[in-house]
Amino acid sequence: MGSTSEFNRRDLVKRAAALGIIAVPAMGTLSACATGGGGDADNGTKNKGATSAKNPLGVKKGVATEAFIFKGGLGDQYAKDAEADYNKTYGVTVKHTGTQQVGPKLQPRFAGGNPPDLIDNSGADHLDMNKLSAQGQLQDLTPLLDAPSLDDPKKKVRDTLYPSTLEKGKHKDAFDVLYYAFTVYGSWYSNKLLKDKGWEYPASLDDMVKLCAEIKKAGVAPWTYPGKYPYYVHFNLFSQIAKIGGLDKWIAIDNLEPKAWTSNDAVKQVVEHYEELAAKGYFLQGSQGLTHIQSQTAWTRGKAVFIPNGSWVENEAAPTTPKDFDMAVGPLFNGGSGDKMPHGTVRAEPSEPFIVAKGGKNPVGGMEMLRILLSKKHSQNFATKVKSLTSVQGATDGMQLSPGLSSAAKVVKEGGQNLLMIQLQEWYPKLTDEKLGGLTSQLLTGDLKAAEWIKKAQQYADEFAKDDSVTKFHREG
């Protein structure tokens, strides 16, 4: 969902196996986002039929099933394709809705006790999954994980997924969110443009500043960004802090620990880097007023060299991308010899959250649609249709990939175990997207100094940590 925007946002190998995510509901009242109480006590057995080797979850044929899919950068055709296979197998036509307003349309339905079965809960107007989970509204997807995969009956679905997908989908003791896509975040650029100009992708923050000076002299803006949604900048800013300062210190930020922002030298270095970029005029003029689409269009038309984004950008920006653009993404920049993580570190993590409503008419059918989506056939269809990886390991092996997707796969492979997963944007979107987003907007226009950004970021984090109405989460180091 792109942070919590398009994806809200995007771990591949063993790195994630060590990342524990334990949801700890805050004491006090949980303001209902959309609900009329806890979920059904039948634990997803509503409308469940007999199980068999070909129907391990026990989907009843002919039972009405509904899917609500976020129709953003990824579109929704990939979901319709999976639904078509479901329809053939179970003798029903899935009621499909594609929308960019998942939350506004579904909050009343959760409150009324009639939510759809399968939901792609992405986009800026997504549902608050933390509260839905705490209120018992989400189906535990463990039966799906333990079911045999469509491709190999001897292998469980859980064994086909990247470890971080299993970790990120947990709320307390239940696995109730399935992140379908696998997103690579970073600095995106045109390989053709860099080659034509004789420029090289920078290895360090200092190299980036030097290159920006060359780019500006050539009459092009070094950077653009969607000022209407400044949290896009956090895709880079947050992970850059983690790369330089180390995962342990970033986890302290994820966990809203006291002084986590103000006591981390990497925070100072990275935020001051953005202050310098702004002071030297290295952002495309007017970026502060652009949407994500407008900033991407300016970028693909050559008005700026770099843009912070996620790997969904290749599909989303396709209408304005020249055929020879050769889209690519680079790894995080080095901060210096004291970096805690090596060159090649990249932020790559599960994204595009799917949930199954426990109170839906056919939650078993919702889980079966996910099992179909997690097959190799539909993982490859997803890669072809939307130019994005899925959470299924090795699903695109041997495929001819588009330039952007090929580049994303390359940096992930080269990153090895040095893949970052940032939880702050997923757990506390009001903190990152609204509070910190406002600060970042001022930072990039030169209206706020780095020191003040850091001071206020800590203040806002402390306020959220003390607010009992905010569901808290904890990540193990």
Secondary structure, 3 states (H helix, E strand, C coil): CCCCCCCCCCCCCHHHHHCCEEEECCCCCCCCCCCCCCCCCCCCCCCECCCCCCCCCCECCCCCCEEEEECCCCCCHHHHHHHHHHHHHHCCCCEEEEECCHHHHHHHHHHHCCCCCEEECCCCCCCCHHHHHHCCCECCCHHHHHCECCCCCCCEHHHHECHHHHHHCEECCEECCEEEEEEEEEEEEEHHHHHHHCCCCCCEHHHHHHHHHHHHHCCCEEECCCCCCHHHHHHHHHHHHHHHHCHHHHHHHHCCCCCCCCCCHHHHHHHHHHHHHHHCCCECCCHHHCCHHHHHHHHHCCCEEEEEEECCHHHHCHHHCCCCCCEEEECCCECCCCCCCCCCCEEEEEEEEEEEECCCCCHHHHHHHHHHHCCHHHHHHHHHHHCCEECECCCCCCCCCCHHHHHHHHHHHHHCCCEECCCHHHHCHHHHHHHHHHHHHHHHCCCCCHHHHHHHHHHHHHHHHHCCCCCEEEECC
